[in-house]
Amino acid sequence: MFTFDESKVAGFRVTCGAKLGLSRWVSEDTGPVLTSGHTKQRALLVLDIAAGHLAAGRVEAAFALATQALDVGLQYRSGRIVERGRALRRSFNTSSPPRVVREFNERMYDVHL
């Protein structure tokens, strides 16, 4: 049996908001999400928060968070986290990406999990 507490509800809200492109849902109540106990699950939620920032046009914040989550994915050799990071990157298309996006690209360049 798992506990269904405030952080679980906030986590599901963030995930749903990211999938639906509702940046307001993603940016609200992130405190309980970021204090969850499981590192890999928290990294996935951080990527959802990054997707919300990206949907709201906050590119710098989105890829700063995505880079932190990617570091966790590489540390734990989690293909799921890395693939979610790739999906976030694919969702952002521009001819001249900002510095933070180029740095994210460099980290992703040689990743094979």
Order of alpha helices (4+ residues) and beta strands (2+ residues): alpha-alpha-alpha-alpha-alpha-alpha
